[in-house]
Amino acid sequence: MRSTFVSCSAFALLATAACRSASEGSPAREAAAVASDVARRTGAESPAADGDGAARAACRGLLARPLTAESAVKVALLRNAGIRESYERLGIARADLLQAGLIANPVFSANVKSFAAGPELEFGLAMSFVELFFVPLRRRVAAHELCAAQAQVTRELVHVVYEVRRALASVRGADAVVLVRQEALAAVNAARDLMQRLHGAGNVRDADLTVEEVGAARARLDLDGAETLARDAREALTVLLGLGTGETGWTLDPAPPPPVPTRAGDVEPLALAASLDLLEARSRWAAALEASGLARRSGLLPHLDLGAVGKRESSDGAWGFGPEVSTAIPIFDHGQARVLASNAVARQHEARHAQLRVEVASAARRFADRARTLEARERYLRETYLPLRARYVIDTVQSFNAMQIGAFDVLDAKEGEADARREHAETATAARIAQLDLAELLAGSLDRERLDHPGIPERAERPTPPKGH
């Protein structure tokens, strides 16, 4: 009988050790797989840096030079704390998989009963036997959840990469608008100074001088507004880069990044095939189906403990050993509620997956149409509208010199040209961002917020017909 007790104890320990070793894994392996997948999807690779100090040193080297789209993404992947937060989800999912491969620890019990003849001692050791059959099912559920976590983390990292690229494009666009406003202010100031000299010589009316001064004041306000937006754009990029106080003095490489060509043809199949949202939804759906099967099986045999017990009689001090079995009898609760709930969860994930396919396909069509529309708009502004605006200014100035129109008409024409140049700069930025929106979707990340930002700038003012004197 003693050998029975020892055998049961050894069985419990060996079973626990075997389940633990089968479930061991390294979160670093999943992190490396995610980083490789992100690099494949986005073309962005993070430089190796072990520890926070190494990351800061690598960032200092990158920030010491003007930032490009590539180096900005590297800085974000090294310093953005949200990246580290996302990677920790992999550790949690790996721990869940490890836990799913473990069975409950054996339970040791002891009691003492006092009798006139002496104390009676009883010892027991038991462990759940039925859990051994449920471990593979639990591991399959956890494995699918780990795949879902990998897809989620990959999607979040892809999104950060494209957020940085969009923010960089926004900074460049805001700087371009500032440049347009500066040039407009310089031109209006020059015109005002000339008008002041002519007014001093008595060659123009007071109203003409006032018009030029109003134009200069308006141009100053427009420049102030553009500079404010540019500073905001820089701060948004600084946050994405994960930079703190004392690290905000970065500069941009003057050379703009190469354009992202909009794919020709049907982009829906490409978006559906690459979608990480769909991959995560499929993994969670599969996990829910496995969990439903686990609920059905565990309801039939919810509890079965096997073990050994040893007892010392109080009368003669003799020891007795033998096996022990305890089980729950599923009379009232045989897991029907859990089965219903798990089936509903599985159907919920199935419906979510079906809806996601519709959303991804629609987003592909919308992003592709938006990118092509803005590309065509930018080209038309650059090749047709801006030259017309410039010619209109020249014609207006000639009419003013011929004393056919007043100073207000010249100012109106110049402001219209400045607005057109501003519109072109903003449209070029919007086209670049639209290209990045589509590229992000084709890299597997659906950013629903971007669907609500068509990105078409306000149009410039239409030319005002000359009014004459």
C-alpha positions in Angstrom: 0.0 0.0 0.0 2.9 2.3 0.7 4.1 1.8 -2.9 0.6 2.9 -4.1 0.9 6.2 -2.2 4.4 6.8 -3.5 3.4 6.0 -7.1 0.5 8.4 -7.1 2.7 11.1 -5.7 5.3 10.5 -8.4 2.6 10.5 -11.0 1.3 13.8 -10.0 4.7 15.4 -10.0 5.8 14.0 -13.3 2.5 15.0 -15.0 2.9 18.5 -13.8 6.5 18.7 -14.9 5.6 17.3 -18.3 2.8 19.8 -18.9 5.0 22.7 -17.9 7.9 21.7 -20.2 5.5 21.2 -23.1 4.1 24.7 -22.7 7.4 26.6 -22.2 8.2 29.2 -24.8 10.0 32.4 -25.3 8.1 35.7 -25.8 11.2 36.9 -27.7 10.4 34.5 -30.4 7.0 36.0 -31.0 8.4 39.5 -30.8 11.0 38.7 -33.4 8.3 37.2 -35.7 6.2 40.3 -35.3 9.2 42.6 -36.0 10.0 40.6 -39.1 6.4 40.7 -40.3 6.2 44.5 -39.8 9.4 45.0 -41.8 8.0 42.8 -44.6 4.7 44.7 -44.7 6.1 48.3 -44.3 9.7 48.1 -45.4 10.6 49.6 -42.0 13.2 47.9 -39.9 14.1 48.9 -36.3 17.8 49.0 -35.5 18.8 46.5 -32.8 19.1 48.1 -29.4 19.2 46.2 -26.1 18.0 48.2 -23.2 16.7 51.7 -22.7 20.2 53.2 -22.7 21.1 51.6 -26.0 17.8 52.8 -27.5 18.5 56.4 -26.4 22.0 56.2 -27.8 20.7 54.9 -31.2 18.1 57.7 -31.2 20.7 60.4 -30.5 22.6 59.2 -33.5 19.5 59.3 -35.7 18.3 62.7 -34.4 21.8 64.3 -34.9 21.0 64.2 -38.6 18.0 65.6 -40.5 15.2 63.2 -40.2 14.0 61.2 -43.2 10.9 59.1 -43.4 13.1 56.0 -42.8 15.0 57.4 -39.8 11.8 58.9 -38.2 10.2 55.5 -38.3 13.3 54.0 -36.7 13.2 56.5 -33.9 9.6 55.8 -33.3 10.1 52.0 -33.2 12.9 52.6 -30.6 11.4 55.2 -28.4 7.6 55.2 -28.7 6.4 53.7 -25.4 3.2 52.5 -27.1 5.4 50.1 -29.1 6.7 48.5 -25.9 3.2 48.4 -24.6 2.1 46.5 -27.6 5.0 44.0 -27.4 4.0 43.2 -23.8 0.7 41.8 -25.1 2.8 39.0 -26.7 4.3 38.2 -23.3 0.8 38.0 -21.8 -0.5 35.8 -24.5 2.5 33.5 -24.2 1.9 33.3 -20.5 -1.7 32.3 -21.1 -0.5 29.5 -23.4 2.0 28.4 -20.7 -0.8 28.4 -18.1 -3.1 26.5 -20.4 -0.6 23.6 -20.5 -0.4 23.3 -16.8 -2.6 21.2 -14.6 -3.7 22.0 -11.1 -1.1 21.3 -8.3 -1.7 18.1 -6.3 -3.5 18.8 -3.0 -2.0 17.5 0.2 -4.4 17.1 3.1 -3.9 16.0 6.8 -6.1 15.7 9.8 -5.7 14.5 13.4 -8.4 13.0 15.6 -7.9 12.5 19.3 -9.2 9.3 20.9 -8.7 7.8 24.4 -6.4 5.3 22.9 -4.3 8.0 21.2 -4.4 10.3 18.2 -5.5 9.1 14.8 -3.6 10.5 11.9 -4.8 10.7 8.3 -2.9 12.0 5.2 -4.0 12.4 1.6 -2.6 13.4 -1.7 -4.9 14.0 -4.7 -4.8 15.7 -8.0 -7.3 16.3 -10.8 -7.2 13.5 -13.3 -9.8 14.9 -15.8 -7.6 18.0 -16.4 -5.1 15.8 -18.2 -7.7 15.3 -21.0 -8.6 19.0 -21.1 -5.0 20.3 -21.4 -4.8 19.8 -25.2 -8.1 21.6 -25.7 -7.0 24.5 -23.5 -3.7 24.8 -25.3 -5.5 25.0 -28.7 -7.7 27.8 -27.4 -4.6 29.7 -26.0 -2.6 29.0 -29.2 -5.4 30.7 -31.3 -5.5 33.6 -28.8 -1.7 33.9 -29.2 -2.1 34.1 -33.0 -4.7 36.8 -32.5 -2.4 38.7 -30.2 0.4 38.5 -32.8 -2.0 39.9 -35.4 -3.1 42.7 -33.1 0.4 43.7 -32.2 1.5 43.6 -35.8 -1.4 45.7 -36.8 -0.6 48.3 -34.1 3.0 48.5 -35.2 2.1 48.8 -38.8 -0.3 51.6 -37.8 2.5 53.4 -35.9 4.8 53.2 -38.9 2.2 54.8 -41.2 1.2 57.3 -38.5 4.8 58.5 -38.4 4.9 58.8 -42.2 1.6 60.7 -42.3 2.8 63.0 -39.5 6.0 63.6 -41.4 4.1 64.5 -44.6 1.9 66.8 -42.5 4.9 68.6 -41.1 6.3 69.0 -44.6 3.0 70.2 -45.9 2.6 72.7 -43.0 6.1 74.0 -43.7 5.2 74.4 -47.4 2.2 76.5 -46.5 4.3 78.6 -44.1 6.7 79.3 -47.0 3.8 80.3 -49.3 2.5 82.7 -46.6 6.0 84.1 -46.0 6.4 84.8 -49.7 2.9 86.3 -49.9 3.7 88.6 -46.9 6.9 89.7 -48.5 5.1 90.5 -51.7 2.3 92.4 -50.0 4.8 94.3 -47.8 6.7 95.3 -50.9 3.6 96.5 -52.6 2.6 98.4 -49.4 6.0 100.1 -49.2 5.7 101.1 -52.9 2.2 102.4 -52.3 3.5 104.4 -49.3 6.1 106.1 -51.5 3.6 106.8 -54.2 1.1 108.2 -51.6 3.9 110.4 -50.2 4.4 111.8 -53.6 0.7 112.4 -54.0 0.3 109.9 -56.9 -2.3 107.6 -55.2 -5.4 108.0 -53.1 -5.6 107.4 -49.4 -8.0 104.5 -50.0 -5.4 102.8 -52.2 -2.8 103.0 -49.4 -5.4 101.7 -46.9 -6.1 98.7 -49.2 -2.4 97.8 -49.2 -2.1 98.1 -45.5 -5.2 95.9 -45.0 -3.6 93.3 -47.3 -0.3 93.4 -45.3 -2.2 92.9 -42.1 -4.2 90.0 -43.5 -1.1 88.4 -44.8 0.5 88.7 -41.4 -2.4 87.0 -39.8 -2.4 84.2 -42.3 1.3 83.6 -41.7 0.7 83.5 -37.9 -2.0 80.9 -38.4 0.2 78.8 -40.7 3.1 78.9 -38.3 0.8 77.8 -35.5 -0.4 74.8 -37.5 3.2 74.0 -38.4 4.2 73.9 -34.7 1.2 71.7 -33.9 2.2 69.3 -36.7 5.8 69.1 -35.3 4.4 68.4 -31.8 2.2 65.6 -33.2 5.3 64.0 -34.8 7.4 64.5 -31.7 4.8 62.5 -29.7 4.8 59.7 -32.2 8.6 59.6 -32.0 8.4 59.3 -28.2 10.7 62.2 -27.6 10.7 64.1 -24.4 11.9 67.5 -23.1 15.2 68.5 -24.6 14.8 66.3 -27.7 12.4 68.5 -29.7 15.0 70.3 -31.8 15.0 67.8 -34.6 15.2 68.9 -38.2 13.8 67.5 -41.5 15.8 66.4 -44.5 14.9 68.9 -47.2 14.6 66.2 -49.8 11.0 65.0 -49.8 10.4 61.2 -49.7 9.6 59.5 -53.0 5.9 59.3 -53.9 3.9 56.2 -53.0 2.4 55.1 -56.4 -1.3 54.3 -56.2 -1.9 50.7 -57.3 -3.7 50.3 -60.5 -6.6 47.9 -60.8 -8.7 46.2 -58.1 -7.1 46.6 -54.7 -9.9 44.8 -52.8 -8.3 41.3 -53.1 -4.9 42.6 -52.0 -6.5 44.4 -48.9 -8.4 41.3 -47.9 -5.4 39.0 -48.3 -3.2 41.3 -46.2 -5.7 42.3 -43.6 -4.4 41.8 -40.0 -7.9 42.7 -38.7 -9.3 39.7 -40.6 -6.4 37.5 -39.3 -7.1 38.5 -35.7 -10.8 38.0 -36.2 -10.3 34.5 -37.7 -8.0 33.5 -34.8 -10.4 34.7 -32.2 -13.2 32.9 -34.0 -11.1 29.7 -34.0 -10.4 30.2 -30.3 -14.1 30.6 -29.6 -14.9 27.4 -31.4 -12.3 25.5 -29.4 -13.6 27.0 -26.2 -17.1 25.9 -27.1 -15.9 22.3 -27.5 -14.0 22.5 -24.2 -17.2 23.7 -22.5 -19.2 20.8 -23.9 -16.7 18.2 -22.7 -16.0 19.8 -19.3 -19.8 19.8 -18.6 -20.0 16.1 -18.9 -17.1 15.4 -16.4 -16.5 18.6 -14.5 -14.4 17.1 -11.7 -12.5 13.9 -11.0 -9.7 13.7 -8.5 -7.4 10.7 -8.0 -5.0 10.3 -5.2 -3.8 8.2 -2.3 -4.6 8.3 1.4 -2.7 7.1 4.4 -4.2 6.6 7.9 -2.7 5.6 11.3 -5.1 3.9 13.6 -5.3 5.2 17.2 -5.8 1.8 18.7 -2.7 0.0 17.6 -0.7 2.6 15.7 -0.9 0.6 12.4 -0.7 2.5 9.1 -3.1 1.8 6.2 -2.7 3.1 2.6 -5.0 3.1 -0.4 -6.3 5.0 -3.4 -8.9 7.8 -3.2 -11.3 9.0 -5.8 -13.7 12.1 -5.7 -15.9 13.4 -8.4 -18.8 15.8 -9.0 -22.0 14.3 -10.3 -23.5 16.5 -13.0 -27.1 16.3 -12.1 -28.2 19.9 -11.7 -25.4 21.7 -13.6 -23.9 19.9 -16.5 -22.4 23.0 -18.1 -25.4 23.9 -20.3 -25.1 27.6 -19.5 -21.4 27.7 -20.4 -22.0 25.8 -23.6 -24.7 28.3 -24.6 -22.5 31.2 -23.8 -19.5 29.8 -25.7 -21.6 29.0 -28.7 -22.9 32.6 -28.7 -19.3 34.0 -28.5 -18.3 31.8 -31.4 -21.2 33.1 -33.5 -20.4 36.6 -32.4 -16.8 36.3 -33.7 -18.1 34.7 -37.0 -20.4 37.7 -37.5 -17.6 40.1 -36.7 -15.3 38.4 -39.3 -18.0 38.7 -41.9 -18.6 42.4 -41.2 -14.8 43.1 -41.3 -14.6 41.7 -44.8 -17.2 44.2 -45.9 -15.4 47.0 -44.1 -12.0 46.2 -45.5 -13.3 45.9 -49.1 -15.1 49.2 -48.8 -12.1 50.9 -47.3 -9.9 49.6 -50.2 -12.3 51.2 -52.7 -12.6 54.4 -50.8 -8.8 54.9 -50.2 -7.9 54.0 -53.7 -10.5 56.4 -55.2 -9.4 59.2 -52.8 -5.7 58.8 -53.6 -6.4 58.9 -57.4 -8.7 61.9 -57.0 -6.3 63.9 -55.0 -3.4 63.0 -57.3 -5.4 64.2 -60.3 -6.4 67.4 -58.4 -2.8 68.2 -57.4 -1.7 67.7 -61.0 -4.5 70.0 -62.3 -3.7 72.7 -59.8 0.0 72.5 -60.6 -0.3 72.4 -64.4 -3.4 74.4 -65.1 -4.8 76.4 -62.2 -1.7 78.0 -60.8 -0.5 79.3 -64.2 -3.9 80.8 -64.8 -3.8 82.5 -61.4 -0.3 83.9 -62.1 -1.4 85.2 -65.5 -4.5 86.8 -63.9 -2.2 88.7 -61.5 -0.1 89.9 -64.4 -3.2 91.1 -66.3 -4.6 92.8 -63.3 -1.4 94.7 -62.6 -1.3 95.8 -66.2 -4.8 97.0 -65.9 -4.0 98.9 -62.7 -0.9 100.5 -64.4 -3.2 101.6 -67.2 -5.5 103.2 -64.5 -8.4 100.9 -65.5 -8.9 99.3 -62.1 -8.1 100.2 -58.5 -5.6 98.9 -56.0 -8.2 96.7 -54.3 -8.5 94.6 -57.5 -4.7 94.1 -57.6 -4.8 93.0 -53.9 -7.7 90.7 -54.6 -5.8 89.0 -57.4 -2.6 88.6 -55.4 -4.5 87.1 -52.5 -6.3 84.7 -54.8 -2.9 83.6 -56.2 -1.6 83.1 -52.7 -4.7 81.1 -51.8 -4.2 79.0 -54.9 -0.6 78.2 -54.0 -1.7 77.4 -50.5 -4.4 75.1 -51.9 -1.8 73.4 -54.1 0.5 72.8 -51.1 -2.3 71.4 -49.0 -3.6 69.2 -51.9 -0.1 67.8 -52.5 0.1 66.9 -48.8 -3.4 65.4 -48.8 -2.5 63.3 -51.9 0.6 62.0 -50.1 -1.4 61.2 -47.0 -4.1 59.5 -49.1 -1.4 57.3 -50.7 -0.1 56.4 -47.3 -3.7 55.6 -46.1 -4.0 53.1 -49.0 -0.5 51.7 -48.4 -1.3 51.1 -44.7 -4.5 49.2 -45.7 -2.5 47.1 -48.1 0.0 46.5 -45.4 -2.7 45.0 -43.3 -3.9 47.8 -41.0 -7.4 49.4 -41.3 -7.5 52.8 -39.7 -11.2 53.6 -39.5 -10.6 57.2 -38.4 -8.8 57.9 -41.7 -12.0 57.0 -43.5 -13.6 60.2 -42.1 -10.8 62.5 -43.3 -11.3 63.0 -47.1 -8.5 65.5 -47.0 -9.7 67.8 -49.8 -8.5 71.4 -48.9 -10.6 74.4 -49.0 -10.6 75.9 -52.5 -9.0 79.2 -53.3 -11.1 82.3 -54.0 -12.3 82.7 -57.5 -10.9 85.6 -59.5 -12.9 88.8 -59.0 -13.7 90.7 -62.2 -12.0 94.1 -62.3 -14.2 96.9 -61.0 -12.5 99.9 -62.4 -12.4 103.3 -60.8 
